[in-house]
Amino acid sequence: MQNLARFFKDESGATAIEYGLIAALIAVAIITAVTSLGTNAASTFNAVAGQMASA
């Protein structure tokens, strides 16, 4: 019975889950930022290539 009570009081698993969720949110933010930056960079490079081709 004491082992069961100790199991329910243990919060180390909850802390690990919280850290995992924080890491996942940070990863999603980084992926979103990199994707947006990549799209903007591709547009810029295409515009420059178009200007160089027409010159």
JOWO-V278465 format. One record per residue. N is the residue number from 1. RES is the residue in three letters. PSI is psi in radians with two decimals (* if undefined). Layout:
BEGIN
{{N,RES,PSI} {N,RES,PSI}}
END
This chain:
BEGIN
{{1,MET,-0.64} {2,GLN,-0.62} {3,ASN,-0.67} {4,LEU,-0.76} {5,ALA,-0.70} {6,ARG,-0.63} {7,PHE,-0.74} {8,PHE,-0.41} {9,LYS,-0.29} {10,ASP,2.17} {11,GLU,0.14} {12,SER,-0.62} {13,GLY,-0.69} {14,ALA,-0.68} {15,THR,-0.73} {16,ALA,-0.70} {17,ILE,-0.71} {18,GLU,-0.77} {19,TYR,-0.65} {20,GLY,-0.73} {21,LEU,-0.71} {22,ILE,-0.77} {23,ALA,-0.69} {24,ALA,-0.72} {25,LEU,-0.70} {26,ILE,-0.71} {27,ALA,-0.74} {28,VAL,-0.72} {29,ALA,-0.73} {30,ILE,-0.78} {31,ILE,-0.73} {32,THR,-0.78} {33,ALA,-0.76} {34,VAL,-0.69} {35,THR,-0.78} {36,SER,-0.77} {37,LEU,-0.72} {38,GLY,-0.70} {39,THR,-0.77} {40,ASN,-0.70} {41,ALA,-0.72} {42,ALA,-0.71} {43,SER,-0.74} {44,THR,-0.80} {45,PHE,-0.67} {46,ASN,-0.67} {47,ALA,-0.75} {48,VAL,-0.75} {49,ALA,-0.68} {50,GLY,-0.71} {51,GLN,-0.68} {52,MET,-0.59} {53,ALA,-0.59} {54,SER,-0.16} {55,ALA,*}}
END
